[in-house]
Amino acid sequence: MDASRTSALGKRGRGWLAAGLMALPASFCGAACGSQATDDYQGEVLLTIEGNVNVDTSTDLELKLAFYNRDKSAVKVMAGHVSGEFPAKFRFEVTDPPPDDTLLDVEGEFGMRGELAMGFLVLLPPNHASSIPRLEDLGGLEPCEGEDDDGCRIVEECPLTADGSLDCEQPRQRKYSCSQRPCELFASDGDPALGESPPSTTMSMSTGILVPYCYSTSFFCSSIEECYREYYQCDISQIDNYDRLEQDENMVPYIEDCELIEESGAPLFGISDITSAGAGYVIFYVTEDNPETPFGALKQGYNVIAINPLTPEQWQASTSCLGYDPDSGLDNFDMSCIGDEQSNWSVVDDHSLSIDLGAVPSFVGW
């Protein structure tokens, strides 16, 4: 297939609000921590989370709150006060708002007002940096010499800078041993002939929801009104931070399941290296009250949002109305049919949570 391929993962605006977390979770693991405490602090408590973390083994990771910055080049890490016996029973308190450069203007999005920062609970090693860069592939994945395409990959990674360029003076090189796990096609609609002889532009939309499946829809459109769509679910219950969601030349998604076998170059620590976070929850900070949003009633300040499981039928229903103009690509991607009600988001009023440690919610899609 000779078509150019694009993805809705990078589309801003109505897309990231309407379609959920538009990216595959970056990592899954089982981890635990001993008791944690920070120095005494002063200030009004703006966010309190109490509960337990479901874990298996012991590490020295620390619980923090992290927000993507506005240009998605890094996450900014905020210290909180942790008391109790972490992870069995803890209290996590935050006294500061997110940094200014994490606030995104949402004025007019679904009738919302003001600015919003989107973050997540994360576990980090001691003495971590306050800003953790997003690492980008330099030239993408390459086959290893003398190896089958499915057996080996080499990646060179560089930090993404605030202006969108790559800082590649000292790239990190990693060698992986990889295999492919296909995703399951569970439904399709429209004219299959569009998929057999696709237009010059094709695209897909994916969501990672941190419970054990992610979903992907591939679109083949001759116009906004005329599309063939294929709906897939991908098993991500065993995924880790070296794995990724890929698509073949026919827009069929698969999990590239990789194991790190060699590393050289700069000792970089990026977002993809964060090993664990609170699965199924995100933290919204809004500068104004927003009583009617797709996520529920948001109060000024911090709000804890639960990401509820999606069924395949719900994913199909939420993307079956979408289409695009192949002559314009994503510049004319029609999402006007998506309603304001998104059943997989809900505000958690009681911040007593039982948290599963799982994937870092990767918000590079908003």
QUITADA-V253007 format. One record per pair of residues at least 24 apart in sequence whose C-alpha atoms are under 6 Angstrom apart, sorted by the first residue. I is the first residue (numbers start at 1). J is the second residue. Records with the same first field share a line. If there is no record, write none. Layout:
I = J + J
This chain:
3 = 200 + 201
4 = 201
5 = 202 + 203
6 = 203
7 = 203 + 204
8 = 205
9 = 365
10 = 365
12 = 366
16 = 366
21 = 207 + 208
22 = 206 + 207 + 365
23 = 207 + 208 + 365
24 = 208
25 = 208 + 359 + 360 + 361 + 362
26 = 241 + 272 + 359 + 360
27 = 240 + 241 + 275 + 359 + 360
28 = 239 + 240 + 358 + 359
29 = 358
30 = 55 + 56
31 = 55 + 56 + 57
32 = 57 + 58 + 59
33 = 58 + 59 + 60 + 61 + 87
34 = 86
35 = 85 + 86
36 = 82
37 = 82 + 83
38 = 81
43 = 95
44 = 95
45 = 94 + 95
46 = 94 + 95
47 = 93 + 94
48 = 92 + 93
49 = 91 + 92 + 351
50 = 90 + 91 + 352
51 = 89 + 90 + 352 + 353 + 354
52 = 87 + 88 + 89 + 354
53 = 87 + 354 + 355 + 356
54 = 356
61 = 123 + 124 + 125
62 = 123 + 124
63 = 122 + 123
64 = 121 + 122
65 = 120 + 121 + 122
66 = 119 + 120
67 = 118 + 119
68 = 102
69 = 101 + 102
70 = 101 + 102
73 = 133 + 134 + 160 + 161 + 162
74 = 132 + 133 + 134
75 = 131 + 132
76 = 130 + 131
77 = 130
114 = 287 + 288
115 = 286 + 287
116 = 285 + 286
117 = 284 + 285
118 = 283 + 284
119 = 282 + 283
120 = 282 + 283
121 = 277 + 278
122 = 277
123 = 276 + 277
132 = 270
133 = 159 + 270
134 = 159 + 160 + 270 + 271
135 = 159 + 160 + 270
150 = 179
151 = 177 + 178
152 = 176 + 177 + 178
170 = 266
171 = 265 + 266
172 = 265 + 266
173 = 263 + 264 + 265
174 = 262 + 263
175 = 261 + 262
176 = 258 + 259 + 260 + 261
177 = 258 + 259
178 = 257 + 258
179 = 256 + 257
180 = 255 + 256 + 257
181 = 254 + 255
182 = 254
183 = 233 + 234 + 253 + 254
184 = 232 + 233
185 = 231 + 232
186 = 231 + 232
187 = 231
188 = 229 + 230 + 231
189 = 228 + 229
190 = 227 + 228
191 = 228
192 = 228
194 = 220 + 228
195 = 220
201 = 326
210 = 279 + 280
212 = 236 + 237
223 = 325
224 = 323 + 324 + 325
276 = 357 + 358 + 359 + 360
277 = 357 + 358 + 360
278 = 355 + 356 + 357
279 = 356 + 357 + 358 + 359
280 = 306 + 307
281 = 305 + 306 + 307
294 = 340 + 341 + 342
295 = 345 + 346
296 = 346 + 347
304 = 347 + 348
305 = 346 + 347 + 348
306 = 345 + 346
307 = 344 + 345
308 = 344
